Amino acid sequence: MSRAEDPQFFDLLAGSYRRLTGAEPPFLDPAKPADAAWLYTQAPACVLAHDTAPDPRFIYANRSAQDLFEYSWDEFVATPSRLSAEAPDRAERQRLLDAVARDGFASGYAGIRIAKSGRRFMIDDGVLWQLRAEDGTLHGVAASFARWRNL
């Protein structure tokens, strides 16, 4: 089964968020069934994740994120996550990731990102959190945001 609709990966995304914040993930809709298929195919919020490699690569991007960034699933999971920001914006992105490494979670972030076509957009009010299994194993970092605007 692809990670895109893998229930275990969904549990890692949602469970990590709950364990770190004590709250329900903002990317879930209380009026919809919370499952991997809905999150991947229908969720209006963008949800992305990257692994723990020295130069992390994306390991997840739901359809909302794929549409916004203009990458297919196969392109996304072959892309280093640093390339989601242009070179001048990467230092800010790294400071945010350093805060997540230190604190486990960061909210209210805003930043400029770039789509495959070169279109730039501003993310508003995003959240990032560590993907940690119940046993504490770190699998990467996830991000979600529901607000953005083209620049």
C-alpha positions as CSV (number, residue, x, y, z in Angstrom):
1,M,0.0,0.0,0.0
2,S,1.2,3.5,-0.8
3,R,1.9,5.8,2.1
4,A,-0.6,8.2,0.5
5,E,-3.5,6.3,1.9
6,D,-1.8,4.2,4.5
7,P,-3.8,4.0,7.8
8,Q,-0.6,3.5,9.8
9,F,1.0,6.7,8.4
10,F,-2.3,8.6,9.0
11,D,-2.2,7.4,12.6
12,L,1.4,8.6,12.9
13,L,0.5,12.1,11.5
14,A,-2.6,12.5,13.7
15,G,-1.3,10.7,16.7
16,S,2.0,12.7,16.8
17,Y,0.1,15.9,16.6
18,R,-2.3,14.9,19.5
19,R,0.6,13.7,21.7
20,L,2.7,16.9,21.1
21,T,-0.1,19.4,21.5
22,G,-3.0,17.7,23.4
23,A,-5.3,18.9,20.7
24,E,-7.0,17.6,17.6
25,P,-5.1,18.2,14.4
26,P,-6.3,21.2,12.5
27,F,-6.2,19.4,9.2
28,L,-9.0,17.1,10.2
29,D,-12.7,18.0,9.8
30,P,-14.8,17.0,12.8
31,A,-17.8,16.6,10.4
32,K,-15.9,14.1,8.2
33,P,-14.6,10.6,8.9
34,A,-10.9,10.9,10.0
35,D,-9.1,8.4,7.8
36,A,-6.1,8.3,5.5
37,A,-8.1,8.2,2.2
38,W,-10.1,11.4,3.1
39,L,-6.9,13.2,4.2
40,Y,-5.1,12.3,1.0
41,T,-7.9,12.9,-1.5
42,Q,-10.3,15.4,0.0
43,A,-8.8,17.4,2.8
44,P,-8.8,21.1,1.9
45,A,-5.7,21.8,4.1
46,C,-2.3,21.0,2.7
47,V,-0.4,18.3,4.7
48,L,3.2,17.4,3.9
49,A,5.9,15.5,5.7
50,H,9.6,14.8,5.2
51,D,12.0,12.2,6.6
52,T,14.9,12.4,9.0
53,A,17.7,12.3,6.3
54,P,20.5,14.9,6.5
55,D,18.9,16.5,3.4
56,P,15.3,15.5,4.1
57,R,13.0,14.3,1.3
58,F,9.3,14.6,1.2
59,I,7.6,11.3,2.2
60,Y,4.0,12.6,2.1
61,A,2.0,15.3,0.3
62,N,-1.8,15.1,0.1
63,R,-3.6,16.2,-3.0
64,S,-4.2,19.7,-1.8
65,A,-0.4,20.1,-1.4
66,Q,0.3,18.5,-4.7
67,D,-2.1,20.9,-6.4
68,L,-0.6,23.9,-4.7
69,F,3.0,23.0,-5.3
70,E,2.2,21.6,-8.8
71,Y,4.0,18.3,-8.2
72,S,2.6,14.8,-8.6
73,W,3.0,12.2,-5.8
74,D,6.1,10.7,-7.5
75,E,7.7,14.0,-8.0
76,F,7.0,15.1,-4.4
77,V,8.5,12.0,-2.8
78,A,11.7,12.4,-4.9
79,T,12.2,16.0,-3.9
80,P,14.3,17.4,-1.0
81,S,12.0,19.4,1.2
82,R,14.4,22.4,1.2
83,L,13.4,23.0,-2.5
84,S,9.9,24.0,-1.4
85,A,11.5,27.4,-0.6
86,E,13.8,29.5,-2.7
87,A,17.4,29.9,-1.7
88,P,16.9,33.3,0.1
89,D,14.0,31.9,2.1
90,R,15.8,28.7,3.2
91,A,17.5,30.2,6.2
92,E,14.2,31.2,7.7
93,R,12.8,27.8,6.9
94,Q,15.7,26.1,8.6
95,R,15.2,28.3,11.8
96,L,11.7,27.1,11.9
97,L,12.8,23.4,11.6
98,D,15.4,24.0,14.3
99,A,12.6,25.3,16.6
100,V,10.5,22.2,15.8
101,A,13.6,20.0,16.6
102,R,14.0,21.7,19.9
103,D,10.3,22.1,20.9
104,G,8.6,19.3,19.0
105,F,6.0,21.7,17.5
106,A,5.7,25.2,16.1
107,S,2.5,27.1,15.1
108,G,1.6,30.4,13.4
109,Y,4.3,30.2,10.9
110,A,4.2,32.2,7.6
111,G,6.6,31.9,4.8
112,I,7.1,32.2,1.0
113,R,7.2,29.0,-0.9
114,I,7.6,28.2,-4.6
115,A,5.6,25.9,-6.9
116,K,7.2,23.8,-9.7
117,S,6.2,26.5,-12.2
118,G,8.0,29.2,-10.3
119,R,4.8,30.7,-8.9
120,R,5.4,32.1,-5.4
121,F,2.9,32.0,-2.6
122,M,2.7,32.9,1.0
123,I,1.7,30.4,3.6
124,D,-0.2,31.8,6.5
125,D,-0.8,30.3,10.0
126,G,1.0,27.0,9.4
127,V,1.8,24.3,11.9
128,L,4.8,22.0,12.0
129,W,5.3,19.0,14.3
130,Q,7.6,16.1,14.8
131,L,6.4,12.8,13.5
132,R,7.0,10.6,16.6
133,A,5.7,7.1,17.1
134,E,4.3,6.2,20.4
135,D,7.6,4.6,21.4
136,G,9.4,8.0,20.7
137,T,11.0,7.0,17.4
138,L,11.4,10.1,15.2
139,H,10.2,9.6,11.6
140,G,10.4,13.2,10.4
141,V,8.5,16.5,10.5
142,A,5.0,17.2,9.2
143,A,3.5,20.5,8.2
144,S,-0.1,21.6,7.6
145,F,-1.7,24.9,6.5
146,A,-5.1,25.9,5.1
147,R,-4.4,29.5,4.2
148,W,-2.1,30.8,1.4
149,R,-2.1,33.5,-1.2
150,N,-0.3,33.9,-4.5
151,L,2.3,36.6,-4.7
